[in-house]
Amino acid sequence: MDDAQLYTLRVWRGAGRWRAVLRAVGDEKTTSFTAPEPLAAWLRAGGSDAPVPAPPVQGPGDGAVEGQVEQREQQ
């Protein structure tokens, strides 16, 4: 069994929108999700070593891609 890794997960919901930011404790890299399905797919795939799932097609609204996933280093 691999070593366990602890993550913090922040989820924002409201006004018909959903966003989550995931970060491994002690790591500066964050992964953002704009729909629950890509987050669940990332977790099912094994977490930190798993490839980030590709976003689905563009959703309705202000041009934001529903299900978009973004990784970035915190500054």
Secondary structure as GFF3:
##gff-version 3
##sequence-region A 1 75
A	DSSP	beta_strand	7	14	.	.	.	ID=ss1
A	DSSP	beta_strand	17	24	.	.	.	ID=ss2
A	DSSP	beta_strand	29	33	.	.	.	ID=ss3
A	DSSP	alpha_helix	36	44	.	.	.	ID=ss4
A	DSSP	beta_strand	69	73	.	.	.	ID=ss5
###
